[in-house]
Amino acid sequence: MLTMDKIHDIRFRFFVKGENISQIADALHLDWKTVQKYVDMADFNKPAPKPASEQRFCPKLDPYKPTIDKWL
């Protein structure tokens, strides 16, 4: 991940100076895909963590649970 200073520099060079992706990548010694990613990015906040999904611990036993409960 790049620092916000580098990201700002990439976006400044692209949107204000009018440099193309290849020129920016060469000047900053970055891959062009990285430059493209930060030019296209609109929201720089980390995505909210996803809630833990309900885990099924033994789905293979589900059909047999009533029988097991009777035995116990």
URBEL-V548563 format. One line per field, one symbol per residue. psi: psi as a letter, one per 30 degrees, with the letter a starting at -180 (. if undefined). burial: b if it has 24 or more other C-alpha atoms within 12 Angstrom, else e. A space follows every 50 residues. Layout:
psi: ???
burial: ???
//
This chain:
psi: kllfeeeeeeeeeeeefglleeeeeeeghlkfeeeeefefkejgkkkkkk kklkkjeifffeffeeeeeee.
burial: eeeeeebeebbebeeeeeeebeebbeeeeeeeebbeebbeeeeeeeeeee eeeeeeeeeeeeeeeeeeeeee
//
